[in-house]
């Protein structure tokens, strides 16, 4: 089992209300949402779970995925938790805005691990060129 950090690129085509566990109810605006996470006990298994439609709604991202579709994943195999640095980089990218305060960041001090873009982002301006990113595009 390979550990790593990942980003789900989730497309939400229309405004849609969604309940996100204890965070509350929100209206998602159309666009692309980057969810940054880590999987220290198995990257492949975590990504496979996120991509399944039939699952128990457990994490914040599970609730968001009822409203949107994963169109791409970005991941790096590493034993280090890098999702906070990735979230900070994503939030500082041009056109980025924090989507839902606290989303995916219940175990750290980040404002959120969910970033919204109106247009589909690429990993290039977000991640350093030295990161050996594995990119998978769906559809």
N, C-alpha and C positions, 0 to 999 in steps of 0.2 A: 504494500500500500504506500503510495507516494503522497507525501504531504505537499501542500501548495496554497497559493493565493489565486483567487479568480475574480473575474468580472463578468456578470451577466448583462448583456445589452438587451433590454426589454422594450419592445415597441407597443405603445398604446395608441391606437389609431383615432379614437374619439374620446371626448370627455366622458368620464364614467365615475360614479360614486363607488367607493370601496371601503370596507371596514378592515382596519389593520390592528387586530388584537386589542391590546390594552392602550394603544396609541390613539384609537378613536376612529371616527369616520371622516373620510376626505374625498374630494373630487379630484381625480387625476386629470391633468390636462393632456391633450394629445402631444406626442413626441416620443423621445427615447429616454429611457431611464437606465442609468448604470448602477448596478448593485455590486458593491465590493465586499468580498468575504474571504474567509480562509477555511481550509479543511486540513487540519493537522493529522487527522486519522484516516485520510484517504480522499484525494482529490477526485478521482474518477467516480467513486461512489457518490460523493456529494453532488457532483455535476449531474450524474444520472438521476438522482432523486429530484433535483430542481427541474429537470426536463420532463419528468413524468407528470401526467395530468391527474392521475388517480393517486392521491396521497392525503394523509391527515394534515390539516393546516396547523403548523407548529411554529415556524419562524415568521417574522415579518414578511420576508420575501414570498413565502407561500401564499399569503393573502394578495400581494401585488400580482402574482402570476395567475390569479383567477381573472384578472382584468387585462392582462397583456400577454405577449408571446415573446419568448427568447428568440432573438434572430441571430445572435452571435455570442460566443464566449471567448474571453481572453484569460489565459492562465499561465502561471509560472510555477514549476516544481521547486519547492524550497521548504526547509523545515522552519523557516522564520515566518512569523505573522507579519505580513506586509500590507494588510488591507487598510490600516489607518493611514499609512503614507500614500497609498493609492487613492483613498478617499480625499485626502488633502490635495493631491495633485489634480484630481478630477474637478474638485470644487473651484480650483483656481484657473481652470481652462476657460478659454473664450466661449461665451454663450452658456456657461454652466450656472445652475442655481440649485440650492438645497431644496430637495423635493418635499420631504416630511421630516421635521425636526425629531431626532432620536431614532429614526428608522435604521435598524440593523446595528445600532451602536449602544446596546444596553450593557455591554461588558467593557466599554472603554469611555474615554472622555471626548470623543469626536462629536461634532454636532449632528452628523448623520453619515450613513454609508450608502445613501441613495441620492443620486445626482440627476437632475433633469436637463435635457437638451431639446430644443425644438427640432433641430436637424440631426440626422444620424452622425454621431461622432466616430472618429477613428482613434486607435490607440496612440498614434504618433505624437500628438501634442501633450498627451497625458503621461506617458511613460518614457523614462530615460532610454536612450538608444542602446544602452548596455544590457537592458533586461532582455533575456531570451524568452520572448513571449510566444506562446502557442495559441494561435488564433483559429477558431472554428466558426464558419459562417453557415447558417441554416437557411433553407428555402431558396 
